[in-house]
Amino acid sequence: MTRKNQLHRSGTRLQQQGSLWLQETRNASGTFVVEAQDASVTFGRDVRAAGAKLVRTAGRSAQGFHKVLNKEALDWQALALQTRDAYIASLGERRERVGRRALGTRDALRPGAVETNVLQSAHDLLELAQSRVDARLDQATKPVKAPTAKKAKAGAKKTASPMRNYDQLSAKDVVSRVQKLSGPQATAVLDYERGRKKRATVIRAAEQRLAAAS
């Protein structure tokens, strides 16, 4: 094989390899461009989807924050209204109490009310005086035989005081208490009064109590 033929074959092989390399390079470049375009489109789509998701998430978060703010504002408003209403109600109650006290004081200081109180006190005093007068009259109209010393001592032992501090009580006090006594207690008061003090009002009250208890 001559050198010229060998160079021709080598040139042909190099040309074929160069053409193949160029073709593969072109194919690879085309594939790269297509894939790059597809990746760009996908990337753009992903970026847009991520942006929309971010907008939706931010919107929901903003709405939730807005609701929380509104709820807090409403709670504070309700608390302020309740405090105001409670304060107004308290002031109203105070005014009513002061008004009632003022009316009570005014009624108590009216001439008619003062006169009524004075008359009631005078009536009570007159009743007490009447009971004492009745007791004195009974003692004056009923002659009492002077008992012998032995009989007086025996009677003192036999008749005991019907209630505590009985001898220190006025006829009015005894009469008011007799109404609450039982039958035996009223009998003891009646016997004690007949044997000792002989106060007509007390004896009459004890007899009425016994009649009511029987």
Secondary structure, 3 states (H helix, E strand, C coil): CCHHHHHHHHHHHHHHHHHHHHHHHHHHHHHHHHHHHHHHHHHHHHHHHHHHHHHHHHHHHHHHHHHHHHHHHHHHHHHHHHHHHHHHHHHHHHHHHHHHHHHHHHHHHCHHHHHHHHHHHHHHHHHHHHHHHHHHHHHHHCCCCCCCHHHHHHHHHHCCCCCCCHHHCCHHHHHHHHCCCCHHHHHHHHHHHHHCCCCHHHHHHHHHHHHHHC
